[in-house]
Amino acid sequence: MKAESIPDLDGLMTTLAPNPQYHFWGPTGDSGPKGTEAVRAFYTAFASSGAHRLEYDVERLVVDDHCVVLEGVMRIIYPGRTLAAMGRPVDDPDGWYLYEDRMITFWPYDADGLLLGEDSYTVGVVGPERDHA
């Protein structure tokens, strides 16, 4: 999580097992990257978008021998230009917009402690709302 938020792409990639499988489940199905190169491309685009300013307000944490599970509210601050580039309507391309969604995340890991991927489930987009702060 720390490497993702800094962003530290090389540090993040060292936490992954070979051929990681990401599944981002939401109202439109699975949109996660599959395989090392696709995951690297995802995080490269994420970092360059300026949307790496995030908060995961974890309300529940469960750990067993093969998986870490987090449940809570994810908040991401998006630059208006990034949202516009994604095809989202924005009032002010120089503004900042809040994305907030309820999320549960599963991080399965192997015997060496490397992540096999990520399975996250969201309720659906709530926002983005214009940040008037």
N, C-alpha and C positions, 0 to 999 in steps of 0.2 A: 504494500500500500504506500509506503514511504517513497519508494523508487518511482511509482506511478505519479505521485503528486509533485515531485521535485521539478521536472521529470528527469529521471536517470535511466535512459533506455538500456544501456549496457548492464547496469546493475539489475534492472528488472529481468532482462533476458537470462541472467545467470541463475535465477530462481526457478526456471522452467525446465521440465523434463523434455527430452526429444519429442517432436511432433505433438505439441500441446493442442488440445481441442477446446475451443471456447464456444459456449452456447449462451447467447443473450436472448432469453425468451421474453416476449412482450406480446402486445395485441396483434402484431403481424407475423408472429412466428419467430424462428431462430435467425439472428443476424450476426452471430459471432464468427470470428476468423478461425480457420482450421489449418494447423501446421505452423512450423517455426517462422517461415518467411511471411505468411499472412498475418501472424500475430505481431511480428516486428513492424510490418507496414501499418497495421492498425495503430500501434503505440506511437510510431513516428508521426502519423497524421494527427493523432490525438494531441501530442505535445506541440506540434506546429500550429494547431488550431487556436491555442491560447485557452483551451477549456480544461486545462489540468488543475485549475483552482477548484478543488472539490472537498466536500465533507461527507463522510459516511457516519451518521449518528447511529452507532451500533447499539441496539437495545437488547440483543441476545447474541451470545457467542457460545457455540457448541464445538467441542474438539473431541475426536476419537482417534483411533489408530490409523485411519486412512483419509480423514477429511476434516476441514475446518468449515463451519457454517456460521454466517453472519446474517442478522436480520435487523433492519432499521430503515432510516430515511436517508436517501442519497440526494445531495444538493451539489449542483455544478453551476458555476458562473460562466456564462458564455459571452464572448465578445459579439456585438451585433453583426459585425462583418462576417464572422464565422457562420452564424445562423443564416444570414442572407445567402452565403455561398452554398449552404445546405438546402436552399429553396424555401426556407421558413420566412414568413413575413415579419418584418421588424419596423418599428416606428422610427428608430434612430440607429443607423449603422455604426455610429461612434459610441453607442450606449452599451450597457452591460445588462444581461438578462439571466434570471434565475430559473434553472430547471430543478424541479423537486419531484421525487417519486419514491414510493415505498418499494423496498427491494429485499430480496433474500439471495444470498450468494453462497455457493458451495465451491470450495477449493479442494478437490481431491489431490492427494500427493502420493508419491511412490515411496519405496523403502528407504531411499536416500534423502527424503524430505523435499524433493523437487515437485513443483506443481505440474499435474497432468493436464491442467486446463482450468477453466472456470465455467460454472453453470450459474447464471443469474436470472432471476425472474422479477419482472416489474409489473406493477398494476397498470400503468399507462401514463402517458405524459400529463403532468399537472404543471402548466406553465408552457413556455417560459413567460415570466412576468417581468415587466420593466422594473429595474432597480432604481428607485427614486431617492436613494440615500445620498 
